[in-house]
């Protein structure tokens, strides 16, 4: 086997040749960029990354800093079933250009950069998690799409987290028991009704869920109906806490 330094030099040379033939493109607009999985300066400025201040519970951006425990109006009226949620991006016209090709267009290469952003946005959640689990697809949806985008993100999030082997990925922790169709176009109450009792914990994971903190990973948080249904199933199985980490989240206009 070649020494590590030689392998690194060979890999570096190979990267130079590859970039010359197939230069890396911006994830947002396909302009040439310096490294694979990067955004050009224009796209970077156009994305709305979420940072503080945000709601201590759902992670929705707040207009002003009211302290680390401040809650948004929605969470004051109705607390979600999960403990905390965080997202890397606001789901808007710009981030949609990234999410939709990743979710529906076979652009699985997008997961690497997005998972890294999520790991930074959810660093506090990752620090307290015992298991990381993707929101599952129904087998019919998985057959049609051929991959679960939440699973791809969860894998990158675990690899990126500064926890090493201490943090475990549970790829099939949850199962989607029945076909729920698409949630698009449904109101919040209709979404909650549609996914009620749709998930359960895989029997092989049940002994490892009790008393543990579970981090759920998904691509977009809209009303939270799906992740709340997942949280309910985990809580019935004895989970101590359930947090949620997504690539993007819908932000409702302030009333």
DAKA-V563614 format. One record per backbone hydrogen bond with DSSP energy under -0.5 kcal/mol. NH is the residue of the N-H (numbers start at 1). CO is the residue of the C=O. If there is no record, write none. Layout:
nh=(NH & NH)
co=(CO & CO)
//
This chain:
nh=(7 & 8 & 9 & 10 & 11 & 12 & 13 & 14 & 15 & 16 & 17 & 18 & 19 & 20 & 21 & 22 & 26 & 27 & 30 & 33 & 38 & 44 & 45 & 46 & 47 & 49 & 50 & 55 & 56 & 59 & 62 & 66 & 70 & 76 & 77 & 78 & 83 & 84 & 85 & 86 & 88 & 89 & 90 & 91 & 92 & 96 & 97 & 97 & 98 & 99 & 100 & 102 & 103 & 104 & 105 & 105 & 107 & 108 & 110 & 111 & 112 & 114 & 115 & 116 & 117 & 118 & 119 & 120 & 121 & 122 & 123 & 126 & 127 & 128 & 128 & 129 & 129 & 130 & 131 & 132 & 133 & 135 & 142 & 143 & 144 & 145 & 146 & 149 & 151 & 152 & 153 & 154 & 155 & 156 & 157 & 158 & 159 & 160 & 161 & 163 & 164 & 166 & 167 & 168 & 168 & 170 & 171 & 173 & 175 & 177 & 177 & 178 & 186 & 191 & 192 & 193 & 194 & 195 & 196 & 196 & 198 & 200 & 202 & 205 & 206 & 206 & 208 & 209 & 209 & 210 & 211 & 212 & 214 & 214 & 215 & 216 & 216 & 217 & 218 & 221 & 222 & 228 & 229 & 230 & 231 & 232 & 233 & 234 & 235 & 236 & 237 & 238 & 239 & 240 & 241 & 243 & 244 & 245 & 246 & 247 & 247 & 248 & 249 & 250 & 252)
co=(3 & 4 & 5 & 6 & 7 & 8 & 9 & 10 & 11 & 12 & 13 & 14 & 15 & 16 & 17 & 18 & 31 & 38 & 26 & 24 & 35 & 40 & 41 & 42 & 43 & 47 & 88 & 60 & 70 & 55 & 53 & 64 & 67 & 72 & 73 & 74 & 242 & 242 & 57 & 244 & 246 & 247 & 48 & 249 & 90 & 92 & 93 & 94 & 95 & 95 & 96 & 98 & 99 & 100 & 100 & 101 & 101 & 106 & 107 & 108 & 109 & 110 & 111 & 112 & 113 & 114 & 115 & 116 & 117 & 118 & 120 & 122 & 123 & 124 & 125 & 125 & 126 & 213 & 213 & 168 & 215 & 217 & 138 & 139 & 140 & 141 & 142 & 147 & 148 & 148 & 149 & 150 & 151 & 152 & 153 & 154 & 155 & 156 & 157 & 161 & 161 & 163 & 164 & 130 & 166 & 132 & 169 & 170 & 200 & 175 & 198 & 198 & 183 & 187 & 188 & 189 & 190 & 191 & 192 & 193 & 195 & 175 & 173 & 202 & 202 & 203 & 205 & 205 & 206 & 206 & 238 & 209 & 212 & 241 & 131 & 214 & 243 & 133 & 245 & 248 & 220 & 224 & 225 & 226 & 227 & 228 & 229 & 230 & 231 & 232 & 233 & 235 & 234 & 212 & 212 & 214 & 84 & 216 & 86 & 218 & 219 & 219 & 89 & 221 & 250)
//
